[in-house]
Amino acid sequence: MMKKILLLCAFYCALIAQLNAQKKWEYGFGSLNGIVNDIKNTSVTISRNETNNLLPIPAESQIIRLRVGNNKEANGGFSVSDSGTNFGTGAKLVMTSPQGSSTNKFSISNISGTPLFAVSFHIKFDSGTKGSYKFAIGKDTGDGKTPFSNTYDFSASAVLPTFLILQWDIAKTGYHLSVQQKDKSLIKVDASLNPNVSFVNGREYQVQIYANNTTEETLYYHQAKEYKIAAGASQIWIDDQLLHKSAAEPNFVTAELPANEAINAFVFLGEGTDDAKAYFDDFVYANYIKKLVRKIPQSKTDKIQKPDPTWGAGSVESYNKTASLFGKTDTPNLNVLKVLSCNVLKGFSGDLGIEQAFQEWIIERKPDVIAIQELNGFNPKRLEEFAKKMGYPFAVMHKEEGYPLGLLSKYPISNVKKIKDGMRHGILYGKILDYNFIITHLVSYTYQQRIKEVDSVVLKLVNEIPKNEKIIMMGDFNNMSPEDKQYYDNNPEKIKALVNSEKNNPGNTYLKNGKIDYTTIQKVLDAGFYDTYKIFNKHYDKSAPTKMKNHNNYTRIDYIWVNKNARPDCVDMFIVKDNLTDYMSDHYPTLLILKK
């Protein structure tokens, strides 16, 4: 028995270590224009120790190399340009391939790799009628003796530390994509099996690759759907179309790299062309492929839940309202304004699958305004692109570090204010139509800090807004409301859970003299704000935790408030509960419906 326990402990320790090591990175090419390298037989290297006046440094200890080959003919080179494509914002890297037999290469190496790897990027081919482009992932030893970091090419005769090679052969009729097999043969992607995938000059594409260099089949999630990758295989997506090697077979068994070796580098190269160009940008890569650490159940219609013995009718009311008022609709109600507030748990926990599932969910449900807390890992550029994919032309973000806030809108956002001083997470303010929007996220640690934040910063901003204006204030307030006290104070299990939480999290305080401190929310109520949930819902319901957490320390701490001028415009408000929000974050979103 003891041996089994020790083995189980070892397994979980290894699992936890693996989860902690899971990382995702992004690399764009800045915003400047100019030539990076066009000098024959030279490399430009960018790292923490070697900077470049045009390109940003990569993450952590990663190394970028831009190599121009040693040809007698035209060598081409690398430049950055903010024009030439519709994808991304700012500059894109432009690679002009050499006309001779040597190669030009862009690579990123020294990634904290594992046998599981995912990468996505945007690409556009421009001009050219001969030669080839290749993209490869594999292992770089760091000693300059692999094609990822030296002058060698990826010839079919060489023994290569690669896991996958994609090859685009240029012809007058277009670009023909092949995948190199372990035996060095090229498997041309069959157009009849992949009718929606073709490469032509001037078109823009997104490429996504999931690679499994383990000895076991593994799962991943793409747009919230489950897929299986065979051991030692890759699956490849082009513009969200899964490539098929043969009928019903998406696994390209490409592993020249020994099983279980870490994939820690990728490279893009061009050779033998006639001045052909490639634009690429928006590299996102990760040392894991389970993009959804937690699976989000999906169904065509959201199931109405049975009453929960703890929260009773309030939970059912939330699911019912979500299905009827915020479900999938083809004809949005133009007479109302839907305002959604959501805490997305550290930038969707860094999981692209969750992020994509959220985007699809938003596109279907079409809220007009979205206030987001915990946009970890985002920057203004990425938020703008994220918003545009969902149909929101206006997006603002108040900071990049810590736990950022964001505001997305289908209508212009004016008078933007970004407040950081006096708060751990901050305030984002903007005016949309005739509403003053205040998005905030109060500190989680102590009720004393929350009182200070709401007193000295949040309500100070409120007092700067003219008295005759409409105000909507929302976000994660991390404090329970005195209007809910009957559901907390009379429940010994709830108080016990808070006592234990304080013991397990030294420095956190929720209780004052053994009772919940409601002062933070009482101050908001005293300032003349209405808790819209209490206006439209008869029964208590929790906003946290969701089903992704197994603890029972339930709470309602996510609010949408309105002042007396906005109160007459309110039509309904509810906590958004469905198959996606049960698992998307540890908080449920909240939705306010207003009449226009």
C-alpha positions in Angstrom: 0.0 0.0 0.0 2.8 2.4 0.9 4.5 1.7 -2.4 1.3 2.6 -4.3 0.9 5.8 -2.3 4.5 6.8 -3.1 4.0 6.0 -6.7 0.8 8.0 -6.8 2.6 10.9 -5.0 5.4 10.8 -7.6 2.9 10.8 -10.4 1.1 13.9 -9.1 4.4 15.7 -8.4 5.5 15.0 -12.0 2.1 16.2 -13.3 2.2 19.4 -11.2 5.8 20.0 -12.4 4.6 19.6 -16.0 1.7 21.9 -15.6 3.9 24.5 -14.0 6.3 24.3 -16.9 3.6 24.8 -19.5 4.2 28.1 -21.2 3.0 30.0 -24.2 4.9 32.8 -26.0 4.2 35.4 -28.7 6.5 37.2 -31.0 5.6 40.0 -33.3 7.9 42.3 -35.2 7.4 45.6 -33.6 6.2 48.7 -35.4 9.2 50.1 -37.3 10.2 49.9 -41.0 13.6 49.1 -42.3 16.2 46.5 -43.4 17.2 44.0 -40.8 19.8 42.0 -42.8 20.7 41.9 -46.5 24.4 41.2 -46.2 25.7 38.0 -47.8 26.9 35.2 -45.5 25.9 36.9 -42.3 23.5 36.5 -39.4 21.7 39.0 -37.2 21.1 37.6 -33.7 18.6 39.0 -31.3 18.4 37.9 -27.6 18.5 39.3 -24.1 22.2 40.0 -24.7 22.0 41.2 -28.3 19.5 43.8 -29.1 18.4 45.2 -32.5 17.2 48.7 -33.3 14.3 47.4 -35.4 13.1 44.2 -33.8 12.0 43.5 -30.2 13.9 41.0 -28.1 12.3 37.5 -27.7 11.0 36.1 -24.4 13.3 34.6 -21.7 16.5 33.1 -23.1 15.2 32.6 -26.6 17.4 33.5 -29.6 16.3 34.9 -32.9 18.5 34.5 -36.0 18.1 36.1 -39.4 20.6 34.5 -41.8 21.4 35.6 -45.3 23.0 32.8 -47.5 26.3 32.7 -49.3 25.2 32.9 -53.0 26.9 34.3 -56.0 23.5 35.4 -57.2 21.1 37.8 -55.6 20.9 37.1 -51.9 17.7 38.8 -50.9 17.4 39.4 -47.2 15.1 40.5 -44.4 13.2 43.7 -43.7 10.3 44.8 -41.6 7.3 46.7 -43.0 4.0 48.0 -41.7 2.3 47.5 -45.1 1.8 44.7 -47.5 -0.7 42.6 -45.5 -4.0 42.8 -43.7 -3.0 40.5 -40.8 -1.6 41.8 -37.6 -0.8 45.4 -36.7 2.5 47.1 -36.8 5.4 45.6 -38.8 5.6 42.3 -40.5 8.8 40.4 -41.3 9.4 40.3 -45.1 11.8 37.6 -46.3 13.1 37.9 -49.8 14.6 34.6 -50.8 17.9 34.1 -52.6 18.0 33.2 -56.3 20.8 30.7 -55.9 21.1 27.4 -54.0 21.8 28.7 -50.6 19.1 29.6 -48.1 17.9 32.6 -46.1 16.6 31.6 -42.6 14.6 33.1 -39.8 14.6 31.0 -36.6 13.7 31.1 -32.9 15.6 28.7 -30.7 16.4 28.0 -27.1 12.7 27.7 -26.3 11.8 25.9 -23.0 10.7 22.8 -24.9 8.9 19.6 -24.2 7.9 16.7 -26.5 4.6 18.5 -27.0 4.6 21.7 -29.1 2.1 24.0 -30.8 2.8 27.0 -33.0 0.7 29.3 -35.1 1.5 32.2 -37.5 0.2 34.2 -40.4 1.9 34.1 -43.8 1.5 35.6 -47.2 3.5 34.6 -50.3 4.1 37.3 -52.9 5.5 36.9 -56.4 7.9 34.2 -57.6 7.5 31.2 -59.9 10.2 28.8 -58.8 12.1 27.6 -55.7 10.7 26.6 -52.3 9.9 27.7 -48.8 10.2 25.5 -45.8 9.0 25.6 -42.2 10.4 23.2 -39.7 10.2 22.5 -35.9 12.6 20.3 -34.0 15.5 20.3 -31.5 18.4 22.7 -31.5 21.4 21.7 -29.3 22.5 25.2 -28.7 26.0 24.6 -29.9 25.6 25.9 -33.4 25.6 22.5 -35.0 22.0 22.2 -36.2 20.2 23.8 -39.1 18.2 25.9 -36.7 21.2 27.9 -35.6 23.9 27.4 -38.3 24.4 27.9 -42.0 23.3 24.4 -43.1 20.1 23.9 -45.0 17.4 21.2 -44.6 18.4 18.9 -47.5 16.7 15.6 -47.9 20.0 13.7 -47.6 20.9 15.1 -44.2 20.2 13.6 -40.8 18.1 16.3 -39.3 16.9 17.0 -35.7 13.5 17.8 -37.0 10.0 16.7 -36.1 8.1 18.3 -38.9 8.9 20.0 -42.2 6.4 21.8 -44.3 7.5 22.6 -47.8 5.9 24.9 -50.3 7.2 24.4 -53.9 6.7 27.5 -56.0 5.3 27.2 -59.5 3.5 29.5 -61.9 0.2 27.9 -61.0 0.7 28.5 -57.2 2.4 27.0 -54.2 2.2 23.3 -53.7 2.3 22.2 -50.0 4.0 18.9 -49.0 4.9 17.4 -45.7 8.3 15.6 -45.3 8.1 12.1 -43.9 10.6 10.3 -41.7 11.9 8.4 -44.7 12.6 11.8 -46.4 9.8 11.4 -48.9 7.5 14.3 -49.5 3.8 13.7 -49.1 2.0 16.2 -51.3 -1.2 17.5 -49.6 -4.0 16.1 -51.7 -6.3 18.8 -53.1 -9.2 16.4 -53.3 -8.9 15.6 -49.6 -8.4 19.2 -48.7 -10.6 21.1 -51.1 -10.6 24.3 -49.0 -6.9 24.6 -48.8 -4.8 26.1 -51.6 -1.8 28.5 -51.7 -1.7 31.4 -54.2 0.3 34.6 -54.5 -1.1 37.5 -52.6 -3.4 35.5 -50.3 -3.0 35.5 -46.6 -3.2 32.4 -44.4 -3.0 31.3 -40.8 -1.1 28.1 -40.1 -1.5 26.2 -36.9 0.5 23.1 -35.9 0.1 20.7 -33.0 3.0 18.2 -32.6 3.2 15.1 -30.3 6.6 13.6 -30.0 5.6 11.3 -27.1 5.0 7.6 -27.3 1.3 7.9 -26.5 -1.7 9.3 -28.2 -2.7 12.7 -26.8 -5.7 15.0 -26.9 -5.9 18.7 -27.7 -8.8 21.1 -28.3 -9.2 23.3 -31.3 -12.1 25.8 -31.1 -13.4 23.8 -28.1 -13.6 20.5 -30.0 -11.6 17.5 -29.1 -9.0 16.0 -31.4 -6.5 13.1 -30.9 -3.0 13.1 -32.2 -1.2 9.8 -32.7 2.2 9.3 -31.0 5.0 10.7 -33.1 2.7 12.8 -35.3 1.5 16.3 -36.1 -1.8 17.8 -37.1 -1.9 20.9 -39.3 -4.5 23.5 -39.7 -4.7 26.1 -42.5 -7.3 28.8 -41.9 -9.0 26.5 -39.4 -9.2 23.7 -42.0 -7.6 20.4 -40.7 -5.3 18.9 -43.3 -5.8 15.3 -44.1 -3.0 12.9 -45.2 -5.5 10.4 -46.5 -9.2 9.8 -46.0 -10.1 10.5 -42.3 -6.4 10.5 -41.4 -5.1 13.9 -40.1 -1.9 12.5 -38.5 1.2 13.3 -40.4 3.8 10.9 -39.0 6.9 13.0 -39.5 9.1 12.3 -36.6 12.8 12.2 -37.5 13.5 13.4 -34.1 13.8 10.5 -31.6 10.7 10.0 -29.4 10.4 12.1 -26.3 13.0 14.5 -27.3 12.0 18.1 -26.6 11.0 20.4 -29.5 12.6 23.7 -28.7 13.1 25.5 -32.1 11.5 26.5 -35.3 12.8 27.9 -38.6 11.4 29.4 -41.8 13.7 29.4 -44.9 13.6 30.1 -48.6 15.9 29.0 -51.4 16.3 28.9 -55.1 13.6 31.4 -55.9 13.3 34.2 -58.3 13.0 37.0 -55.8 9.9 35.6 -54.2 8.8 37.1 -50.9 7.1 35.9 -47.8 5.4 38.0 -45.2 4.8 36.6 -41.7 3.7 37.8 -38.3 1.8 36.9 -35.1 3.9 33.9 -34.0 2.3 32.2 -31.0 3.9 29.0 -29.7 3.7 26.8 -26.6 5.4 23.9 -25.1 2.2 22.0 -24.7 -0.7 21.1 -26.9 -3.6 20.7 -24.5 -4.8 24.2 -25.3 -7.7 23.5 -23.0 -6.4 22.4 -19.6 -10.0 22.0 -18.7 -12.5 20.8 -21.2 -15.5 23.0 -22.1 -18.5 20.9 -22.8 -20.3 22.1 -25.9 -23.8 21.4 -27.2 -26.0 23.0 -29.8 -28.5 24.1 -27.1 -27.7 24.9 -23.5 -29.4 22.5 -21.1 -31.5 24.0 -18.4 -30.1 22.8 -15.1 -31.9 21.2 -12.2 -32.1 23.1 -8.9 -28.9 22.9 -6.9 -29.5 22.0 -3.2 -27.2 24.8 -2.1 -28.4 27.8 -4.3 -31.8 26.5 -5.3 -34.0 28.4 -7.6 -31.5 31.2 -8.3 -29.2 28.9 -10.2 -32.0 27.7 -12.4 -33.2 31.2 -13.0 -29.7 32.2 -14.2 -29.5 29.2 -16.7 -33.1 29.9 -17.9 -32.4 33.6 -18.5 -29.2 32.9 -20.3 -30.8 30.4 -22.6 -33.8 32.7 -23.4 -32.2 36.2 -23.4 -28.6 35.6 -24.2 -28.7 32.4 -26.2 -27.7 31.9 -29.8 -29.7 34.3 -32.0 -29.6 35.1 -35.7 -31.5 38.4 -35.4 -30.2 40.5 -32.5 -32.7 42.9 -30.8 -31.7 46.4 -32.1 -33.8 48.1 -29.4 -31.6 47.0 -26.5 -28.0 47.4 -25.5 -26.4 44.3 -24.0 -23.5 44.9 -21.6 -21.4 41.9 -20.6 -18.8 41.9 -17.7 -16.5 38.9 -17.3 -13.4 37.9 -15.4 -11.4 35.6 -17.8 -9.0 34.0 -15.2 -5.5 35.2 -16.1 -6.1 35.7 -19.8 -8.0 32.5 -20.3 -5.2 30.7 -18.4 -3.1 31.1 -21.5 -5.1 28.5 -23.3 -5.8 29.4 -26.9 -8.6 26.8 -27.1 -10.6 28.6 -24.3 -9.9 31.9 -25.9 -11.2 30.7 -29.3 -14.2 29.1 -27.6 -15.0 32.4 -26.0 -14.7 34.3 -29.3 -17.1 31.9 -31.0 -19.5 32.2 -28.1 -19.4 36.1 -28.3 -19.9 36.1 -32.0 -23.0 34.0 -31.6 -24.5 36.0 -28.7 -23.5 39.5 -29.9 -23.3 41.7 -26.7 -22.7 45.4 -27.6 -20.2 46.2 -24.9 -17.8 43.8 -23.1 -15.9 44.7 -19.9 -13.1 42.2 -19.2 -11.0 41.7 -16.1 -7.7 39.7 -15.9 -6.5 40.2 -19.4 -3.1 38.7 -18.4 -0.8 38.1 -21.4 -2.5 40.7 -23.6 -1.2 43.9 -24.9 -3.1 46.7 -26.8 -2.2 45.2 -30.2 -3.4 41.8 -29.3 -6.5 43.0 -27.7 -7.4 45.0 -30.8 -7.0 41.9 -33.0 -8.9 39.8 -30.5 -11.7 42.3 -30.5 -11.8 42.7 -34.3 -12.2 38.9 -34.8 -15.4 39.1 -32.8 -16.7 42.2 -34.5 -15.7 44.9 -32.1 -14.0 47.8 -33.9 -13.3 49.7 -30.6 -11.1 48.3 -27.8 -9.1 49.9 -25.1 -6.8 48.4 -22.4 -5.6 50.3 -19.3 -2.2 48.5 -18.7 -0.2 45.4 -19.7 1.3 44.3 -16.4 -0.4 42.5 -13.5 -4.2 42.0 -14.1 -5.2 44.3 -16.9 -8.7 45.6 -17.7 -10.2 45.9 -21.1 -13.3 47.5 -22.7 -14.6 46.4 -26.1 -17.5 48.1 -27.9 -19.4 48.1 -31.2 -19.7 51.9 -30.6 -17.0 54.5 -30.3 -15.3 54.9 -26.9 -14.5 58.4 -25.9 -12.9 60.3 -22.9 -10.9 57.3 -21.9 -9.2 57.3 -18.5 -6.7 54.8 -17.2 -6.2 54.9 -13.5 -3.5 52.9 -11.7 -2.5 54.9 -8.7 -4.0 53.8 -5.4 -5.2 50.5 -6.7 -3.7 47.1 -7.2 -5.5 46.4 -10.5 -6.9 49.8 -11.4 -9.9 51.4 -13.2 -10.7 51.8 -16.9 -13.1 54.5 -17.8 -14.8 55.4 -21.1 -17.9 56.9 -22.5 -20.1 54.9 -24.9 -23.2 56.5 -26.3 -24.6 58.5 -23.3 -23.3 56.1 -20.6 -20.2 56.6 -18.5 -18.6 53.1 -18.1 -16.4 52.4 -15.1 -14.6 49.0 -15.1 -12.7 48.0 -12.0 -11.2 45.0 -10.2 -10.8 45.5 -6.5 -7.9 43.8 -4.6 -8.6 40.3 -3.3 -6.4 40.2 -0.2 -8.1 42.2 2.6 -11.4 44.0 3.1 -9.4 46.9 4.5 -7.6 47.4 1.2 -10.9 47.1 -0.7 -12.5 49.8 1.5 -9.5 52.1 0.8 -9.7 51.5 -3.0 -13.4 52.1 -3.3 -13.3 55.1 -1.1 -10.2 56.9 -2.4 -10.2 55.9 -6.0 -13.5 54.4 -7.4 -15.9 56.8 -5.7 -13.6 59.7 -6.3 -13.9 59.1 -10.0 -17.7 58.8 -9.7 -17.8 62.3 -8.0 -15.9 63.8 -11.0 -18.8 62.8 -13.4 -21.5 65.4 -13.7 -24.6 64.6 -11.5 -27.0 64.5 -14.5 -25.0 61.8 -16.4 -25.7 58.0 -16.6 -23.1 55.7 -15.0 -22.6 52.0 -15.3 -20.0 50.5 -13.0 -19.0 46.9 -13.2 -16.4 44.3 -12.5 -15.0 41.9 -9.9 -15.4 43.7 -6.5 -14.1 40.7 -4.5 -16.5 41.6 -1.7 -19.9 40.3 -0.7 -22.9 42.5 -0.4 -24.9 43.4 2.7 -28.0 42.8 0.6 -27.0 39.1 0.5 -26.1 38.8 4.1 -29.0 36.4 4.9 -27.4 33.8 2.6 -24.0 34.1 4.3 -24.4 35.1 8.0 -27.0 32.5 8.7 -24.9 29.7 7.1 -22.3 28.3 9.5 -20.6 26.3 6.7 -20.0 29.6 4.8 -18.4 31.3 7.7 -16.3 28.2 8.4 -15.2 28.2 4.7 -14.0 31.8 5.1 -12.2 31.1 8.4 -10.4 28.2 6.7 -9.6 30.4 3.7 -8.0 33.0 5.9 -5.9 30.3 7.6 -4.8 28.8 4.3 -4.0 32.3 2.8 -2.1 34.2 5.4 -2.6 37.9 5.0 -6.1 37.6 3.5 -9.0 38.9 5.6 -12.7 38.6 4.9 -14.0 38.6 8.5 -14.1 41.3 11.1 -14.6 40.0 14.6 -15.7 36.7 13.1 -18.3 38.3 10.8 -18.2 39.2 7.1 -17.2 42.8 6.5 -19.6 44.4 4.0 -18.3 48.0 4.2 -16.9 48.0 0.7 -20.2 47.3 -1.0 -22.2 49.4 1.5 -20.1 52.4 0.4 -21.2 51.8 -3.2 -24.8 51.5 -2.1 -24.5 54.7 0.0 -23.1 56.5 -3.0 -26.5 56.0 -4.8 -25.8 53.0 -6.9 -28.3 50.2 -7.6 -27.2 46.5 -7.7 -28.9 45.5 -10.9 -28.9 41.8 -9.9 -31.1 42.6 -6.9 -33.5 44.6 -9.1 -34.3 41.8 -11.5 -33.7 38.5 -9.6 -35.7 37.2 -6.6 -33.3 34.5 -5.6 -29.7 34.4 -4.6 -27.2 32.9 -7.0 -23.4 32.7 -6.8 -21.1 34.3 -9.4 -18.1 32.2 -8.2 -16.9 29.6 -8.3 -17.9 27.9 -11.5 -17.8 24.2 -12.1 -14.1 24.3 -12.8 -13.5 24.6 -9.0 -14.6 21.9 -6.6 -14.7 24.0 -3.4 -18.0 25.2 -2.0 -16.9 28.6 -0.8 -19.7 30.2 -2.9 -20.0 34.0 -3.3 -21.5 36.8 -5.4 -18.8 39.3 -5.9 -19.3 40.3 -9.6 -21.6 43.3 -10.0 -23.0 45.6 -12.5 -24.1 48.9 -10.8 -26.1 51.8 -12.2 -26.8 55.2 -10.8 -30.3 56.7 -10.6 -30.0 58.3 -14.0 -29.3 55.0 -15.7 -31.8 53.0 -13.6 -34.9 53.7 -15.8 -33.0 52.3 -18.8 -32.5 48.8 -17.3 -34.5 46.0 -18.7 -32.9 42.9 -17.1 -29.8 41.6 -15.5 -28.5 38.1 -14.7 -25.5 35.9 -14.1 -24.6 34.2 -17.4 -24.7 30.4 -16.9 -24.4 27.9 -19.7 -22.2 25.1 -20.9 -19.3 27.4 -21.7 -19.3 29.7 -18.7 -19.5 26.6 -16.4 -15.8 26.0 -17.3 -14.4 29.1 -19.0 -13.2 30.8 -15.8 -13.6 30.6 -12.1 -16.1 33.5 -12.3 -19.4 33.6 -14.2 -20.0 36.6 -16.4 -22.8 39.0 -15.7 -25.1 40.7 -18.3 -27.1 43.9 -18.1 -29.7 44.6 -20.8 -30.6 48.3 -21.4 -33.2 49.9 -23.6 -31.7 52.2 -26.2 
